[in-house]
Each structure stands twice: as C-alpha cells, then as structure tokens.
Amino acid sequence: MRIVVFGGDGFCGWPTALRLSDIGHDVVIVDNLSRRNIDNELEVSSLTPIQPIGTRLATWKELKVKDIPFLNFNIAEHYHRLLTLLRDFEPDAVVHFAEQRAAPYSMKSSWHKRYTVNNNLNATNNLLAAIVESGVDAHVVHLGTMGVYGYGMIEGVPIPEGYLKVKVETQAGDLIDQEILYPANPGSIYHMTKTQDQLLFAYYNKNDKVRVTDLHQGIVWGTQTEQTKIHQNLINRFDYDGDYGTVLNRFLMQAAIGYPLTVHGTGGQTRAFIHLQDSVRCVELAITHPPQKGERVRIINQMTEAHRIADLAQLVSRLTGATIDYLDNPRNEAEINSLNVVNSTLVRMGLKPTTLESGLMEEVIGIARAFASRADLSKIPCRSKWIGDAGQPTS
C-alpha cells in the first residue's frame, strides 16, 4: 500500500512511519518540524537525543535498504502542496498526526490557544478537502483522543466507541432508537479541537463518502518500538516537561533521577493508557481493516488499561523507591473520576497489549536512567493554568 504519514517526525508519527515501512508499505513522511521548533520555544529537549530528520531517514535507508521520502511543509497552510502530493502519489491511506498534541501547551496563553485551533482545525479540513478535490479514495486514519469524551461525565455508563445509543421521543410520544456521537466534553483547547475534528469527519464522510477511522487514544507511555530500537539514530522522543511529558513518562524519568513523583491534585483522576508499541500496532490494524465506501466514520477507543494517577504513582514508587509529592492541580477538572471504556474493536482485531507491570522497568532502566544527565529539573513542573493566562505572554 502507498501511505502518507502526516506529522511523521513526531512522537507517535515517527515510529508509525518506520513500522509501516518495515512491513512493506511505500511510505512518505510530511512534517513541518514544528515540534522541534516548540522545543526551542520551551527551551527543553527530549530526554533522548533526537537526530535531524535527514540523519534519521538516512540511517533507516542504510539499515533496511528502504527509502522514506520526506516533504517539509505545513498542511494547515500549504494546501496546494498537499493537493499535488495526493494527486501524484495517490495514497491508499493517509495517517493524520499533523496536529499540536499537548493539552497543557494549548492552555499556556491566548496565543497558544489560537495557534492550536488554527493549526489543528485547518490541518484536518485541508486534508479532507484535498482528498475530495484530488479524487483519491484514501482511507484517513486519524489520531484522536479519549479526552473528547470528558472523564466520567455520565457516572456508571461505559464509554462506547464513539457512538451512544439513545431513545428520542417524537411529538406523538413514540420512542425512536438512534445512535449519536457521544456528547463531547473537552477539558482543554487541544481536546476541543479533537471534538471539532469529529464533526469534520462526520460531514465529509456523509457528504463526500470519505472513509475515516478515528482512533480515540489514551495516554501513551513508553518510548521505543521494535523499529526505533534498531539504532541510536532512530530513537524516539521522551518528553518529560510539564507541557508535553505525559504523566507516566514523567513519573519514570523522575524516579530514574531521584526526583519526587509530581501528582497534581488528589491523584484521583482516572485515565486510559496505552503503550507506544501498541499505539503503532493499532494504526497498522486500522489501515489493514479499512471501512467500506459509504460506511460511517469508524471510531475506535485506542487504550488497553485505565488507572488512577495516584495508583500509578504508588506503582512506580514500589518499583523504584521514589517518593511522591502532591501539588496543586493547574487543570480545571474533578478531583476524582471513574472511567469505564469499551475497547472491543482492538481486541477483536487481535491486539495483544503491553501491560504496565511488564513494561515499566524496561523504560526506567533502558531509557530514563540511561539519559538522566540530559534532564533539566526546572522544566518538570506544569506551569500552564487552565483558568486565566496566569500572566503568560499572548504572543
């Protein structure tokens, strides 16, 4: 298959592109390297040393004798380059990771809110519009988020895969069975853009029969995949800072360097998790199980486990001996929530998940401790506030 990975230099995009290339697909990466520029803005780098994209791709070609072409442009801005690529390459599938992916970053200031909205929504709409204009029947596989559902909004009701069965009363008093998109309840500007993505997908699917799989992903933990482990030049990102570091990766890095685990609020927030290797495998499964023409948007809950943050901190503490610090929560969220998620589609497709118990120590020893000297301790706290701009600059 011919596949374009938009955002293919990023945390999930890079290992996905390598996996798809490794199993025999013809892959093209499109990325404007914005995540690298954000490193410069935040003055913090990945804990793991990331090579220039040219070095990464040259190493892959040398080791695998497989070429992955790279195009540097922004699909949110350069529509005609996007359209030309689709017409010339005629992909069978496109993997859409070309969005600003951090909730805390999206809440840093009014500028960051506007940037996240402009980038994410224009990228999605441009991609869908270009598929329609080009006439290419490309299956869109999009990386969404479990955060579109909110957390425990309807107590005791399992979160379905995208669609909620409801009964609608007619004027005559009859009840009609319907399925609607699960009511959105975003907790940040980033999550809000993902809820808008859902509506764009639904519209283009209904109006233009664009085939879409929307992967509502949990929090990713882990750093490496089978492909990124092959050579040090291929190593993946390990973000630990307060804006981009996901909670479990932050815990692992903190434990590795003897820094107290930072739990915001009570730690009673329940979140869905998935290992990076499983995330990449899920994208592969989605590509190899495409929806049929005319089928509604397929929504898959891409998660394997759900845990309370405080329980995760206790688990890491038991494994490593790290202490735990409870800090004020910068987010506007409930102190305690439950989370019951349906993920039957991935199980049915054959996903065999990597569990926290089996994989945590490999990350602590193999990654966090190995690169601990690169950590900047001043970047660990989360300084982005959900209410107000907390004195942050607007541009």
N, C-alpha and C positions, 0 to 999 in steps of 0.2 A: 504494500500500500504506500501511497505518497501522502506524507503527513507534514503539516507545518505546525511547529510549536511556537506560539507567540508568548513572549516572556521566557524564552528558553535559556537565559543566563541566570535565572533566579533560583531561589531555594528549592522549590518543587519542580520548576521547569527544566533545570539542568539535568538532574538525574532521570527525569522522564524522557528527555530527548535522547540520552545515552541508552536507556533501556530499549526504546523503540528502534533505535539504530542497531543495537546489538542483536535483536531478534529478527532483523532482516528488512525492516521498513526503510524507504527512502525519506530521510528527514531533512527539513530546512528549519533553521532557527531564525526567528525575528525578535530583536530586542533593541531598545534604545539605551541600554545600560543605566537606566535611571536608578536602580537600586545601588549601584556603585557610587553614583553621584550623591545619593542620600547618605551614604557612609561619610562622604566628605562634609556634608552639611551638619551631621550629628557629631562629627569628629570621633567616630568609633568604628572600628573594623571588625569583621568576622573574627571569632576566636581562632578559627582555622585559616591559614593563609590562602587566599584565593588568587590564582594566576590570571593574567589577562585572558580575555576570551580567545584571542588568537593562539596563545600557548596551549590553552585547554583543548582546542579543536585540533591543533597540530599533533598533540600527544595522542589523542584518540585515533587520528588517522594513522599514525605510526604503529600503534599497538594493534589496531583492529583492521587496518587497511580499508577503512570506510571513511568516506568524506561526508561531513555535515556542513553544507553551505550556511553562511551567516550573513544576515542582512541587518544593518543598523538603521532603523527608523522607528518612529512612534506611530502606531496605528490609530491613536486618538487624534493625530494631527495630519498625517500624510496619507490621505485617503487614496489618491491615485496610485501611489506606490503599492499600496495594499491591493487595489483592484488589479493592477498589472501583474502582481505576483500570482494572484488567484487564476487569472486568465492564462498565464504562461505555464504555471506548474500543475494546474488542475488537480488539487489535492483531493484525496478520498475522505480525509478527515483533517480537522484543524483543532488543536488543543489551545484553549484560551486561558492563559495565565497572565495576560498583559494588563494587570490592574495593581494599583497600590494596595498592599495586602495587610497592613497593620492598623488595628483599631486605635491604639494609643497615638500613633503618628497622625492619624486622621483628626485627632482631637487636640493637637498641640496649640493651634491658633486658628483664627478665621482664614488665614492664607492656606493652611494645611487642609482645612475643611473644603475650601473651594477647589484646591488642587485635586483632592481625592475625587470629588464629584465630577469635575471636568474630565479628568483622565479616565476614570473607570467607566462612566456612562458613555462618553464619546467613543472609547475603545470598543465597547460592546456593540453600540449602534452602528459604528462604521464597519465592523466585521460583518454583521448581519446584512447591512445594506449592500456591501460589496459582494457577498455571496449571491444575493438576489440579482444584482446588476450583471455579474460575470456569467450567470447561468450555470455555475459549477454546483453540482449536487454534493457538497461537502458536509459531512456529519460534524457538528460543533460539539466538542466536549469541553465543558466549562468547569473551572474550579470555583465553586461557591463556598458557602459556609453554613455550619449548623446555627450560627448566630442569627440567621434570618427568622428563625422560629421564636427567638427570645429564649428564656430559660424558665421552664416550669410555669408558663403562662396559664395553662389550664391544668390545675392540680389533679393528678391521678389519671390523666389521659396520655397514653403513649403517643409520642410524636411520630406520625406516619411519614412515609416517603413522599413528601411534597403536597399531597392532596388529602383533604379532610372530607369525610362523608357527612353530609348534613341533610336535614329534612326542612324543606321550605313550604310554608303554608300559603296556599292560594287564597284568593278573595272568597272562594266558595267554601273555604275551610278544609280543603283536601291537603294532604301532606305528600309532597313530591320528593323523591330521593335525588340528591345532587352531589357532585364532587367539586369542591372548590380548592384553590390554592390555600394551603394552611395560612391562617391570618398572620401577617408579618408583625414582628415586634422587635425591630432592630435596637441595639444598645449603643451604637456609635454611628458616626457618619459613614465609616467604612462599611459597617453592616447594612446601613440604609442603602448604599449603592448596590449591594448584592440583592436587596429586595427589589430594587428597580430593574436590575438585570432580569429577574424572574418575569416581570411584566413585558420587557422587550422580547424575551424568548417566546413567551406565550403569544404575543402579537405576530411576530414573524413566522412562527410555526402555524398559526391559524390562517394568516393572510397569504403567505408565500410558500407554505409547506417545507420550511427549513427544518431539517432533522437536528434535534438538540438533545444532549444528555447533560443535565445539570447535577454536578456532584456536590452535595452539601457536606463539606468536610469538617471534621472535628479538629481539635488542636493537634498539630503534628509534633511528634517528638522523635529524637534520633537525628543523625546527621548523614550517615553513609548508606549507600546501597551496594549491591554486588558490583555494579559498574564503576562507581566513584572510588571504590577501594582498590582498583587495579593499579593506580599510580598516584603519587602525591600531587601531580599537576591536575588531577581530576577531582580532588577532594571538594566536598560540598560545603556550603555555608554553615556556620554555627553562630547564630545570633544570640547574645546573652543580655543585651542592653534593655533598658526599661521600655523602649518603644517597639523594638522588633523581636526581642527574645521571648519566645513562648514559655509558658510558666514552667514546664517540666525541664526544658533545656536550661533555663536559668537556675533551677534547683541543682541540676547536675554540675554545672560549672561552679556554682557557689560552694557545693560540697567538695569539689576537687581542690579548691584553693583555700578551704578553711573559712569561708565567709558564711555568716549565718543565713539560712534559707529565709527569704523575704516573702511572708504571707500577708497579703493585703486584706484588711478587714478580719472577719472571723475565720475565714478559710472554709466557710460552709457552702461556698458556691460549687455546684456540681458541673463538670464539663465533660464533653466527649473527647476521646483521644484516639489517635491512630499513628502507627509507626511510619516513618518516611518510606521504607521499603514497601509497606502495604499500600500507601498512598499511590506510589508509582504503579504498583500492580493493579490497583483499581482503575487507573486511567487506561491501562492496557486492556483490562477486561471490558471497559466501556466501549473502547474502539472496536474490539472484536465481537461485540454484541450490540450492533447499532440498531436504533429504532427504524421501523419501516417508514417509507414515504407516507405521509398522512397521519402517522401516529402522533399523539400529543407529546409534549415535552416529557422526556423521561427524567424523573428526579430520583436520585439515589442518595441515601444517607451514608456517607463515607466515614464510618467510625467503627471501632472494634471494642472499645471499653469506655465506661463512664465512672469517674471518681470525683470525690470531694477534694478540693485543693488541700485542705488540712490533712486529709488521709495520705495524699501524695507526699506531702512534706514529711509526715511521720515515716512513710515507707523509705524515702531517701535517707532520712536520719538514721533509721535502723541499719540500713546497708552501709552507710559511710561514717556514722558517728557525728554528723553535722548537727549543730544547734539550730533552733528555729526562732526567728523574730517576727512578731505580729505588728504590722504597720497600719497606719490609716489607709483606707481604700480610696484611691483617686477616682474610681468609677462610680457612676450613678446606677446602683444595682441593689437588689435584695441581698441581705446578709446571708440568707440560707435559701437554697432551692433544691428541688429534686429534678431528675432528668431521666426519663424512660424513653429510649429511642428505638424505633424499628429499623433494622438493617438487614432484612431478609434477602434483598436482591443480591448483595455481595456474597452472602453465604451460599445462595443458590448458584451463583456464577463460579464458585469454587475457591473463594479467598480463604487462605489459612493464615490467620493473624499472628503477628509477633506480639507477645504479651509483655506487659511492663516487668513482671517478675523475671522473665527470661532474658530481657534485653538491656535492663538498666545499667548493670555493672560494666558491660562492654563499652557503653558510652562514657561512663565515668573514667574508666581506666584508659580506653583506647583513644579518646578524643579530649575530654575536658582536662585530664591531668597532663596529657602529652603537650598541650598548648597553653597551659595555665599561665605561663610567663607573659603571654600576649594580652592578658586581661587588664582592662582599665577599670578599677574598682569604682571610680566616680561615675561611671555610666550605668551601674547596676540599678539604682533606684528609678522607679517610674515617676516622671515629673509632669506628665500630661494630665490635665484635670478635665473631668467630664462636664463640670458646671463652671461656666465662665472661662476666660482665656488665661487666667492666673498670671496676668502680667506678661504673657508671651508676645513677641512682636507679631504684627499682622502681615509682614512681607519680608 
